[in-house]
Amino acid sequence: MTVINDWLVFLGLTITIFGAAAWLMGSALAATWRPNWQVFAYGSLLAFFDRFLAWSLFGSPLMCLPDLLRDLMVITSIGLFAWRIRQVRLMVGQYPWLYEKVGPLNWRAR
């Protein structure tokens, strides 16, 4: 597999498809008030499935540790970002008398 094809697979499969799945996963975990460490658990499952699909559909190496860590880092980062945005929205929306939104990733006490 060439370098160009590898990056196209990374862009198309990992960032687009599994990034969207990671966004939905992080948002759903925050909506059910789950702790953020669960993003790592579910994100690692998504990363393993991403490597499997890259191997089975495009011929990428299945057990390539740098590729797996790269995919894991991207997927969990997107999931944690979505988790935090949803958590801020929930805290400010559910407790408006206690907290106010400071930015997209933070709140403060009134």
N, CA, C and O atoms as a printed pandas DataFrame, in Angstrom:
     atom_number atom_name residue_name chain_id  residue_number  x_coord  y_coord  z_coord
0              1         N          MET        A               1    0.857   -1.179    0.000
1              2        CA          MET        A               1    0.000    0.000    0.000
2              3         C          MET        A               1    0.897    1.234    0.000
3              4         O          MET        A               1    1.843    1.317    0.784
4              5         N          THR        A               2    0.607    2.173   -0.863
5              6        CA          THR        A               2    1.432    3.370   -0.958
6              7         C          THR        A               2    1.089    4.359    0.144
7              8         O          THR        A               2    0.071    4.229    0.823
8              9         N          VAL        A               3    1.949    5.337    0.307
9             10        CA          VAL        A               3    1.756    6.341    1.349
10            11         C          VAL        A               3    0.514    7.180    1.072
11            12         O          VAL        A               3   -0.231    7.513    1.994
12            13         N          ILE        A               4    0.290    7.521   -0.195
13            14        CA          ILE        A               4   -0.893    8.321   -0.561
14            15         C          ILE        A               4   -2.165    7.543   -0.241
15            16         O          ILE        A               4   -3.100    8.097    0.338
16            17         N          ASN        A               5   -2.207    6.283   -0.606
17            18        CA          ASN        A               5   -3.390    5.474   -0.316
18            19         C          ASN        A               5   -3.594    5.309    1.179
19            20         O          ASN        A               5   -4.730    5.308    1.655
20            21         N          ASP        A               6   -2.506    5.169    1.924
21            22        CA          ASP        A               6   -2.618    5.033    3.375
22            23         C          ASP        A               6   -3.241    6.278    3.991
23            24         O          ASP        A               6   -4.093    6.172    4.874
24            25         N          TRP        A               7   -2.827    7.449    3.537
25            26        CA          TRP        A               7   -3.403    8.675    4.074
26            27         C          TRP        A               7   -4.840    8.894    3.610
27            28         O          TRP        A               7   -5.646    9.467    4.343
28            29         N          LEU        A               8   -5.163    8.451    2.417
29            30        CA          LEU        A               8   -6.551    8.548    1.966
30            31         C          LEU        A               8   -7.457    7.632    2.787
31            32         O          LEU        A               8   -8.578    8.007    3.131
32            33         N          VAL        A               9   -6.971    6.441    3.096
33            34        CA          VAL        A               9   -7.730    5.532    3.955
34            35         C          VAL        A               9   -7.873    6.135    5.346
35            36         O          VAL        A               9   -8.944    6.058    5.949
36            37         N          PHE        A              10   -6.807    6.731    5.855
37            38        CA          PHE        A              10   -6.866    7.366    7.171
38            39         C          PHE        A              10   -7.880    8.508    7.180
39            40         O          PHE        A              10   -8.683    8.624    8.106
40            41         N          LEU        A              11   -7.841    9.343    6.156
41            42        CA          LEU        A              11   -8.787   10.455    6.072
42            43         C          LEU        A              11  -10.229    9.987    5.906
43            44         O          LEU        A              11  -11.132   10.459    6.598
44            45         N          GLY        A              12  -10.429    9.061    4.985
45            46        CA          GLY        A              12  -11.790    8.620    4.697
46            47         C          GLY        A              12  -12.393    7.736    5.761
47            48         O          GLY        A              12  -13.545    7.921    6.153
48            49         N          LEU        A              13  -11.620    6.779    6.228
49            50        CA          LEU        A              13  -12.165    5.798    7.167
50            51         C          LEU        A              13  -12.063    6.276    8.613
51            52         O          LEU        A              13  -13.064    6.324    9.328
52            53         N          THR        A              14  -10.859    6.627    9.037
53            54        CA          THR        A              14  -10.662    6.958   10.449
54            55         C          THR        A              14  -11.267    8.299   10.814
55            56         O          THR        A              14  -12.034    8.394   11.772
56            57         N          ILE        A              15  -10.935    9.321   10.073
57            58        CA          ILE        A              15  -11.407   10.648   10.459
58            59         C          ILE        A              15  -12.875   10.852   10.109
59            60         O          ILE        A              15  -13.637   11.357   10.933
60            61         N          THR        A              16  -13.282   10.472    8.911
61            62        CA          THR        A              16  -14.662   10.746    8.506
62            63         C          THR        A              16  -15.650    9.792    9.164
63            64         O          THR        A              16  -16.544   10.231    9.886
64            65         N          ILE        A              17  -15.501    8.511    8.926
65            66        CA          ILE        A              17  -16.500    7.551    9.404
66            67         C          ILE        A              17  -16.369    7.296   10.905
67            68         O          ILE        A              17  -17.337    7.435   11.653
68            69         N          PHE        A              18  -15.156    6.919   11.342
69            70        CA          PHE        A              18  -14.986    6.617   12.760
70            71         C          PHE        A              18  -14.912    7.876   13.611
71            72         O          PHE        A              18  -15.181    7.825   14.811
72            73         N          GLY        A              19  -14.547    9.014   13.006
73            74        CA          GLY        A              19  -14.631   10.278   13.730
74            75         C          GLY        A              19  -16.073   10.648   14.037
75            76         O          GLY        A              19  -16.379   11.135   15.125
76            77         N          ALA        A              20  -16.952   10.416   13.078
77            78        CA          ALA        A              20  -18.383   10.662   13.322
78            79         C          ALA        A              20  -18.923    9.711   14.389
79            80         O          ALA        A              20  -19.717   10.110   15.240
80            81         N          ALA        A              21  -18.492    8.463   14.337
81            82        CA          ALA        A              21  -18.917    7.502   15.367
82            83         C          ALA        A              21  -18.372    7.894   16.741
83            84         O          ALA        A              21  -19.064    7.749   17.749
84            85         N          ALA        A              22  -17.137    8.389   16.781
85            86        CA          ALA        A              22  -16.547    8.825   18.048
86            87         C          ALA        A              22  -17.281   10.053   18.586
87            88         O          ALA        A              22  -17.484   10.178   19.794
88            89         N          TRP        A              23  -17.677   10.952   17.696
89            90        CA          TRP        A              23  -18.437   12.129   18.129
90            91         C          TRP        A              23  -19.766   11.705   18.749
91            92         O          TRP        A              23  -20.145   12.196   19.813
92            93         N          LEU        A              24  -20.459   10.807   18.092
93            94        CA          LEU        A              24  -21.740   10.323   18.628
94            95         C          LEU        A              24  -21.538    9.557   19.928
95            96         O          LEU        A              24  -22.353    9.666   20.844
96            97         N          MET        A              25  -20.457    8.780   20.019
97            98        CA          MET        A              25  -20.161    8.026   21.239
98            99         C          MET        A              25  -19.908    8.975   22.405
99           100         O          MET        A              25  -20.481    8.799   23.480
100          101         N          GLY        A              26  -19.054    9.982   22.203
101          102        CA          GLY        A              26  -18.752   10.925   23.278
102          103         C          GLY        A              26  -19.973   11.711   23.711
103          104         O          GLY        A              26  -20.180   11.946   24.902
104          105         N          SER        A              27  -20.771   12.111   22.755
105          106        CA          SER        A              27  -21.982   12.855   23.075
106          107         C          SER        A              27  -22.988   11.982   23.833
107          108         O          SER        A              27  -23.630   12.446   24.776
108          109         N          ALA        A              28  -23.119   10.748   23.428
109          110        CA          ALA        A              28  -24.054    9.842   24.108
110          111         C          ALA        A              28  -23.579    9.506   25.524
111          112         O          ALA        A              28  -24.394    9.399   26.440
112          113         N          LEU        A              29  -22.284    9.341   25.704
113          114        CA          LEU        A              29  -21.770    9.063   27.045
114          115         C          LEU        A              29  -21.984   10.249   27.972
115          116         O          LEU        A              29  -22.320   10.069   29.143
116          117         N          ALA        A              30  -21.795   11.453   27.462
117          118        CA          ALA        A              30  -22.028   12.640   28.294
118          119         C          ALA        A              30  -23.511   12.826   28.582
119          120         O          ALA        A              30  -23.878   13.254   29.676
120          121         N          ALA        A              31  -24.362   12.512   27.622
121          122        CA          ALA        A              31  -25.806   12.692   27.807
122          123         C          ALA        A              31  -26.348   11.764   28.888
123          124         O          ALA        A              31  -27.358   12.076   29.519
124          125         N          THR        A              32  -25.693   10.635   29.106
125          126        CA          THR        A              32  -26.130    9.701   30.149
126          127         C          THR        A              32  -25.293    9.842   31.418
127          128         O          THR        A              32  -25.323    8.967   32.283
128          129         N          TRP        A              33  -24.537   10.954   31.534
129          130        CA          TRP        A              33  -23.744   11.303   32.710
130          131         C          TRP        A              33  -22.686   10.252   33.039
131          132         O          TRP        A              33  -22.395   10.005   34.209
132          133         N          ARG        A              34  -22.119    9.642   32.014
133          134        CA          ARG        A              34  -21.042    8.670   32.224
134          135         C          ARG        A              34  -19.719    9.405   32.418
135          136         O          ARG        A              34  -19.558   10.518   31.917
136          137         N          PRO        A              35  -18.765    8.802   33.138
137          138        CA          PRO        A              35  -17.454    9.460   33.310
138          139         C          PRO        A              35  -16.658    9.434   32.003
139          140         O          PRO        A              35  -16.902    8.608   31.123
140          141         N          ASN        A              36  -15.704   10.355   31.901
141          142        CA          ASN        A              36  -14.970   10.485   30.644
142          143         C          ASN        A              36  -13.990    9.342   30.392
143          144         O          ASN        A              36  -13.534    9.191   29.259
144          145         N          TRP        A              37  -13.648    8.536   31.386
145          146        CA          TRP        A              37  -12.740    7.425   31.130
146          147         C          TRP        A              37  -13.404    6.373   30.245
147          148         O          TRP        A              37  -12.711    5.579   29.610
148          149         N          GLN        A              38  -14.720    6.354   30.195
149          150        CA          GLN        A              38  -15.394    5.390   29.330
150          151         C          GLN        A              38  -15.218    5.714   27.853
151          152         O          GLN        A              38  -15.384    4.842   27.000
152          153         N          VAL        A              39  -14.882    6.971   27.547
153          154        CA          VAL        A              39  -14.571    7.332   26.163
154          155         C          VAL        A              39  -13.345    6.544   25.696
155          156         O          VAL        A              39  -13.289    6.118   24.542
156          157         N          PHE        A              40  -12.367    6.349   26.579
157          158        CA          PHE        A              40  -11.179    5.571   26.223
158          159         C          PHE        A              40  -11.519    4.106   25.985
159          160         O          PHE        A              40  -10.980    3.482   25.071
160          161         N          ALA        A              41  -12.400    3.564   26.792
161          162        CA          ALA        A              41  -12.773    2.150   26.632
162          163         C          ALA        A              41  -13.503    1.923   25.307
163          164         O          ALA        A              41  -13.146    1.028   24.540
164          165         N          TYR        A              42  -14.512    2.725   25.049
165          166        CA          TYR        A              42  -15.256    2.560   23.806
166          167         C          TYR        A              42  -14.451    3.038   22.592
167          168         O          TYR        A              42  -14.606    2.505   21.492
168          169         N          GLY        A              43  -13.605    4.029   22.792
169          170        CA          GLY        A              43  -12.757    4.507   21.715
170          171         C          GLY        A              43  -11.742    3.466   21.279
171          172         O          GLY        A              43  -11.418    3.375   20.095
172          173         N          SER        A              44  -11.238    2.682   22.219
173          174        CA          SER        A              44  -10.298    1.618   21.837
174          175         C          SER        A              44  -11.009    0.529   21.041
175          176         O          SER        A              44  -10.415   -0.054   20.134
176          177         N          LEU        A              45  -12.254    0.247   21.359
177          178        CA          LEU        A              45  -13.007   -0.713   20.554
178          179         C          LEU        A              45  -13.228   -0.185   19.140
179          180         O          LEU        A              45  -13.118   -0.931   18.167
180          181         N          LEU        A              46  -13.539    1.098   19.033
181          182        CA          LEU        A              46  -13.695    1.694   17.704
182          183         C          LEU        A              46  -12.378    1.673   16.930
183          184         O          LEU        A              46  -12.374    1.440   15.721
184          185         N          ALA        A              47  -11.268    1.913   17.612
185          186        CA          ALA        A              47   -9.962    1.916   16.937
186          187         C          ALA        A              47   -9.606    0.517   16.438
187          188         O          ALA        A              47   -9.065    0.376   15.341
188          189         N          PHE        A              48   -9.899   -0.510   17.222
189          190        CA          PHE        A              48   -9.628   -1.878   16.766
190          191         C          PHE        A              48  -10.494   -2.234   15.558
191          192         O          PHE        A              48  -10.019   -2.875   14.620
192          193         N          PHE        A              49  -11.740   -1.827   15.578
193          194        CA          PHE        A              49  -12.617   -2.101   14.450
194          195         C          PHE        A              49  -12.192   -1.293   13.225
195          196         O          PHE        A              49  -12.316   -1.760   12.093
196          197         N          ASP        A              50  -11.697   -0.097   13.452
197          198        CA          ASP        A              50  -11.165    0.717   12.354
198          199         C          ASP        A              50   -9.974    0.030   11.699
199          200         O          ASP        A              50   -9.886   -0.012   10.472
200          201         N          ARG        A              51   -9.063   -0.504   12.491
201          202        CA          ARG        A              51   -7.910   -1.216   11.937
202          203         C          ARG        A              51   -8.366   -2.454   11.178
203          204         O          ARG        A              51   -7.815   -2.778   10.126
204          205         N          PHE        A              52   -9.373   -3.149   11.709
205          206        CA          PHE        A              52   -9.872   -4.340   11.025
206          207         C          PHE        A              52  -10.462   -3.988    9.665
207          208         O          PHE        A              52  -10.200   -4.679    8.680
208          209         N          LEU        A              53  -11.258   -2.918    9.599
209          210        CA          LEU        A              53  -11.836   -2.519    8.316
210          211         C          LEU        A              53  -10.772   -2.011    7.343
211          212         O          LEU        A              53  -10.865   -2.266    6.142
212          213         N          ALA        A              54   -9.770   -1.299    7.843
213          214        CA          ALA        A              54   -8.688   -0.843    6.965
214          215         C          ALA        A              54   -7.925   -2.044    6.406
215          216         O          ALA        A              54   -7.499   -2.023    5.252
216          217         N          TRP        A              55   -7.755   -3.070    7.201
217          218        CA          TRP        A              55   -7.072   -4.283    6.745
218          219         C          TRP        A              55   -7.936   -5.064    5.753
219          220         O          TRP        A              55   -7.459   -5.479    4.697
220          221         N          SER        A              56   -9.204   -5.259    6.101
221          222        CA          SER        A              56  -10.043   -6.118    5.261
222          223         C          SER        A              56  -10.476   -5.442    3.956
223          224         O          SER        A              56  -10.633   -6.118    2.940
224          225         N          LEU        A              57  -10.669   -4.139    3.970
225          226        CA          LEU        A              57  -11.137   -3.457    2.763
226          227         C          LEU        A              57  -10.014   -2.887    1.900
227          228         O          LEU        A              57  -10.116   -2.872    0.673
228          229         N          PHE        A              58   -8.943   -2.417    2.541
229          230        CA          PHE        A              58   -7.923   -1.695    1.795
230          231         C          PHE        A              58   -6.537   -2.320    1.859
231          232         O          PHE        A              58   -5.611   -1.808    1.230
232          233         N          GLY        A              59   -6.370   -3.402    2.594
233          234        CA          GLY        A              59   -5.087   -4.090    2.639
234          235         C          GLY        A              59   -4.051   -3.446    3.538
235          236         O          GLY        A              59   -2.860   -3.722    3.389
236          237         N          SER        A              60   -4.460   -2.605    4.459
237          238        CA          SER        A              60   -3.516   -2.036    5.420
238          239         C          SER        A              60   -3.052   -3.125    6.375
239          240         O          SER        A              60   -3.756   -4.118    6.554
240          241         N          PRO        A              61   -1.880   -2.965    6.996
241          242        CA          PRO        A              61   -1.442   -3.967    7.970
242          243         C          PRO        A              61   -2.381   -3.997    9.173
243          244         O          PRO        A              61   -2.772   -2.955    9.699
244          245         N          LEU        A              62   -2.731   -5.196    9.595
245          246        CA          LEU        A              62   -3.717   -5.340   10.672
246          247         C          LEU        A              62   -3.138   -4.968   12.031
247          248         O          LEU        A              62   -3.730   -4.170   12.757
248          249         N          MET        A              63   -2.013   -5.524   12.375
249          250        CA          MET        A              63   -1.447   -5.323   13.708
250          251         C          MET        A              63   -0.239   -4.389   13.670
251          252         O          MET        A              63    0.821   -4.723   14.200
252          253         N          CYS        A              64   -0.389   -3.256   13.066
253          254        CA          CYS        A              64    0.666   -2.243   13.010
254          255         C          CYS        A              64    0.451   -1.293   14.193
255          256         O          CYS        A              64   -0.502   -0.513   14.203
256          257         N          LEU        A              65    1.333   -1.364   15.177
257          258        CA          LEU        A              65    1.152   -0.604   16.407
258          259         C          LEU        A              65    1.132    0.915   16.190
259          260         O          LEU        A              65    0.283    1.578   16.787
260          261         N          PRO        A              66    2.013    1.505   15.375
261          262        CA          PRO        A              66    1.915    2.963   15.168
262          263         C          PRO        A              66    0.586    3.394   14.541
263          264         O          PRO        A              66    0.028    4.425   14.918
264          265         N          ASP        A              67    0.082    2.613   13.590
265          266        CA          ASP        A              67   -1.209    2.958   12.989
266          267         C          ASP        A              67   -2.342    2.812   13.994
267          268         O          ASP        A              67   -3.259    3.633   14.023
268          269         N          LEU        A              68   -2.283    1.782   14.806
269          270        CA          LEU        A              68   -3.316    1.585   15.826
270          271         C          LEU        A              68   -3.295    2.720   16.844
271          272         O          LEU        A              68   -4.350    3.222   17.230
272          273         N          LEU        A              69   -2.111    3.125   17.280
273          274        CA          LEU        A              69   -2.021    4.228   18.241
274          275         C          LEU        A              69   -2.465    5.547   17.631
275          276         O          LEU        A              69   -3.094    6.362   18.306
276          277         N          ARG        A              70   -2.145    5.767   16.363
277          278        CA          ARG        A              70   -2.599    6.969   15.670
278          279         C          ARG        A              70   -4.128    7.003   15.599
279          280         O          ARG        A              70   -4.748    8.025   15.896
280          281         N          ASP        A              71   -4.723    5.884   15.207
281          282        CA          ASP        A              71   -6.183    5.817   15.124
282          283         C          ASP        A              71   -6.823    5.973   16.496
283          284         O          ASP        A              71   -7.837    6.655   16.641
284          285         N          LEU        A              72   -6.227    5.339   17.503
285          286        CA          LEU        A              72   -6.752    5.444   18.860
286          287         C          LEU        A              72   -6.695    6.881   19.359
287          288         O          LEU        A              72   -7.634    7.355   19.997
288          289         N          MET        A              73   -5.602    7.571   19.073
289          290        CA          MET        A              73   -5.461    8.954   19.512
290          291         C          MET        A              73   -6.492    9.854   18.840
291          292         O          MET        A              73   -7.095   10.701   19.499
292          293         N          VAL        A              74   -6.700    9.682   17.546
293          294        CA          VAL        A              74   -7.664   10.518   16.822
294          295         C          VAL        A              74   -9.084   10.239   17.297
295          296         O          VAL        A              74   -9.848   11.168   17.555
296          297         N          ILE        A              75   -9.433    8.982   17.411
297          298        CA          ILE        A              75  -10.803    8.615   17.790
298          299         C          ILE        A              75  -11.119    9.051   19.212
299          300         O          ILE        A              75  -12.194    9.599   19.456
300          301         N          THR        A              76  -10.212    8.825   20.158
301          302        CA          THR        A              76  -10.485    9.232   21.535
302          303         C          THR        A              76  -10.452   10.751   21.694
303          304         O          THR        A              76  -11.170   11.299   22.530
304          305         N          SER        A              77   -9.633   11.431   20.905
305          306        CA          SER        A              77   -9.625   12.901   20.980
306          307         C          SER        A              77  -10.955   13.478   20.516
307          308         O          SER        A              77  -11.501   14.379   21.152
308          309         N          ILE        A              78  -11.467   12.969   19.426
309          310        CA          ILE        A              78  -12.771   13.432   18.939
310          311         C          ILE        A              78  -13.861   13.076   19.948
311          312         O          ILE        A              78  -14.747   13.889   20.209
312          313         N          GLY        A              79  -13.807   11.887   20.513
313          314        CA          GLY        A              79  -14.793   11.474   21.506
314          315         C          GLY        A              79  -14.741   12.320   22.771
315          316         O          GLY        A              79  -15.782   12.695   23.310
316          317         N          LEU        A              80  -13.534   12.624   23.249
317          318        CA          LEU        A              80  -13.408   13.462   24.443
318          319         C          LEU        A              80  -13.860   14.890   24.188
319          320         O          LEU        A              80  -14.454   15.519   25.063
320          321         N          PHE        A              81  -13.584   15.404   22.999
321          322        CA          PHE        A              81  -14.033   16.752   22.649
322          323         C          PHE        A              81  -15.561   16.811   22.628
323          324         O          PHE        A              81  -16.150   17.753   23.159
324          325         N          ALA        A              82  -16.197   15.826   22.028
325          326        CA          ALA        A              82  -17.658   15.782   21.989
326          327         C          ALA        A              82  -18.231   15.592   23.393
327          328         O          ALA        A              82  -19.259   16.180   23.729
328          329         N          TRP        A              83  -17.567   14.770   24.216
329          330        CA          TRP        A              83  -18.022   14.532   25.590
330          331         C          TRP        A              83  -18.014   15.841   26.377
331          332         O          TRP        A              83  -18.962   16.152   27.098
332          333         N          ARG        A              84  -16.937   16.595   26.226
333          334        CA          ARG        A              84  -16.811   17.835   26.990
334          335         C          ARG        A              84  -17.820   18.893   26.537
335          336         O          ARG        A              84  -18.414   19.581   27.368
336          337         N          ILE        A              85  -18.012   19.020   25.242
337          338        CA          ILE        A              85  -18.990   19.994   24.742
338          339         C          ILE        A              85  -20.389   19.655   25.244
339          340         O          ILE        A              85  -21.132   20.541   25.665
340          341         N          ARG        A              86  -20.744   18.383   25.200
341          342        CA          ARG        A              86  -22.077   17.970   25.670
342          343         C          ARG        A              86  -22.200   18.117   27.182
343          344         O          ARG        A              86  -23.266   18.477   27.680
344          345         N          GLN        A              87  -21.123   17.842   27.920
345          346        CA          GLN        A              87  -21.144   17.970   29.377
346          347         C          GLN        A              87  -21.366   19.425   29.784
347          348         O          GLN        A              87  -22.134   19.700   30.706
348          349         N          VAL        A              88  -20.707   20.348   29.110
349          350        CA          VAL        A              88  -20.892   21.775   29.408
350          351         C          VAL        A              88  -22.329   22.182   29.106
351          352         O          VAL        A              88  -22.957   22.880   29.903
352          353         N          ARG        A              89  -22.845   21.755   27.975
353          354        CA          ARG        A              89  -24.220   22.086   27.610
354          355         C          ARG        A              89  -25.217   21.531   28.636
355          356         O          ARG        A              89  -26.200   22.194   28.968
356          357         N          LEU        A              90  -24.968   20.325   29.131
357          358        CA          LEU        A              90  -25.867   19.733   30.121
358          359         C          LEU        A              90  -25.789   20.456   31.464
359          360         O          LEU        A              90  -26.817   20.731   32.084
360          361         N          MET        A              91  -24.576   20.763   31.910
361          362        CA          MET        A              91  -24.429   21.427   33.210
362          363         C          MET        A              91  -25.073   22.816   33.201
363          364         O          MET        A              91  -25.760   23.188   34.152
364          365         N          VAL        A              92  -24.856   23.567   32.151
365          366        CA          VAL        A              92  -25.417   24.914   32.076
366          367         C          VAL        A              92  -26.927   24.858   31.851
367          368         O          VAL        A              92  -27.667   25.687   32.380
368          369         N          GLY        A              93  -27.378   23.890   31.073
369          370        CA          GLY        A              93  -28.804   23.782   30.801
370          371         C          GLY        A              93  -29.603   23.239   31.973
371          372         O          GLY        A              93  -30.739   23.659   32.197
372          373         N          GLN        A              94  -29.025   22.315   32.721
373          374        CA          GLN        A              94  -29.764   21.698   33.816
374          375         C          GLN        A              94  -29.660   22.498   35.107
375          376         O          GLN        A              94  -30.576   22.470   35.928
376          377         N          TYR        A              95  -28.568   23.200   35.291
377          378        CA          TYR        A              95  -28.370   23.999   36.507
378          379         C          TYR        A              95  -28.066   25.446   36.152
379          380         O          TYR        A              95  -26.968   25.926   36.436
380          381         N          PRO        A              96  -29.018   26.160   35.534
381          382        CA          PRO        A              96  -28.719   27.537   35.107
382          383         C          PRO        A              96  -28.543   28.509   36.272
383          384         O          PRO        A              96  -27.925   29.559   36.097
384          385         N          TRP        A              97  -29.065   28.190   37.449
385          386        CA          TRP        A              97  -28.910   29.064   38.595
386          387         C          TRP        A              97  -27.548   28.872   39.267
387          388         O          TRP        A              97  -27.138   29.711   40.068
388          389         N          LEU        A              98  -26.847   27.789   38.957
389          390        CA          LEU        A              98  -25.537   27.540   39.550
390          391         C          LEU        A              98  -24.368   27.850   38.622
391          392         O          LEU        A              98  -23.325   28.330   39.067
392          393         N          TYR        A              99  -24.545   27.576   37.333
393          394        CA          TYR        A              99  -23.420   27.670   36.404
394          395         C          TYR        A              99  -23.773   28.525   35.202
395          396         O          TYR        A              99  -24.928   28.600   34.781
396          397         N          GLU        A             100  -22.745   29.168   34.662
397          398        CA          GLU        A             100  -22.884   29.890   33.407
398          399         C          GLU        A             100  -21.764   29.446   32.477
399          400         O          GLU        A             100  -20.676   29.074   32.916
400          401         N          LYS        A             101  -22.053   29.495   31.203
401          402        CA          LYS        A             101  -21.102   29.036   30.195
402          403         C          LYS        A             101  -20.018   30.079   29.996
403          404         O          LYS        A             101  -20.309   31.261   29.809
404          405         N          VAL        A             102  -18.762   29.638   30.037
405          406        CA          VAL        A             102  -17.636   30.538   29.821
406          407         C          VAL        A             102  -17.138   30.424   28.388
407          408         O          VAL        A             102  -16.729   31.422   27.795
408          409         N          GLY        A             103  -17.167   29.253   27.842
409          410        CA          GLY        A             103  -16.747   29.003   26.471
410          411         C          GLY        A             103  -17.347   27.678   26.047
411          412         O          GLY        A             103  -18.174   27.122   26.770
412          413         N          PRO        A             104  -16.957   27.163   24.909
413          414        CA          PRO        A             104  -17.530   25.888   24.487
414          415         C          PRO        A             104  -17.068   24.701   25.332
415          416         O          PRO        A             104  -17.699   23.644   25.306
416          417         N          LEU        A             105  -15.964   24.863   26.086
417          418        CA          LEU        A             105  -15.422   23.738   26.844
418          419         C          LEU        A             105  -15.401   23.963   28.353
419          420         O          LEU        A             105  -14.811   23.165   29.080
420          421         N          ASN        A             106  -16.028   25.026   28.836
421          422        CA          ASN        A             106  -15.933   25.293   30.268
422          423         C          ASN        A             106  -17.157   26.045   30.792
423          424         O          ASN        A             106  -17.867   26.713   30.041
424          425         N          TRP        A             107  -17.381   25.918   32.090
425          426        CA          TRP        A             107  -18.419   26.664   32.782
426          427         C          TRP        A             107  -17.828   27.176   34.086
427          428         O          TRP        A             107  -16.754   26.750   34.510
428          429         N          ARG        A             108  -18.552   28.098   34.713
429          430        CA          ARG        A             108  -18.109   28.619   36.018
430          431         C          ARG        A             108  -19.325   28.829   36.904
431          432         O          ARG        A             108  -20.454   28.921   36.422
432          433         N          ALA        A             109  -19.080   28.905   38.204
433          434        CA          ALA        A             109  -20.160   29.132   39.160
434          435         C          ALA        A             109  -20.606   30.572   39.062
435          436         O          ALA        A             109  -19.799   31.472   38.827
436          437         N          ARG        A             110  -21.904   30.784   39.244
437          438        CA          ARG        A             110  -22.440   32.166   39.202
438          439         C          ARG        A             110  -22.110   32.900   40.456
439          440         O          ARG        A             110  -22.474   34.066   40.603
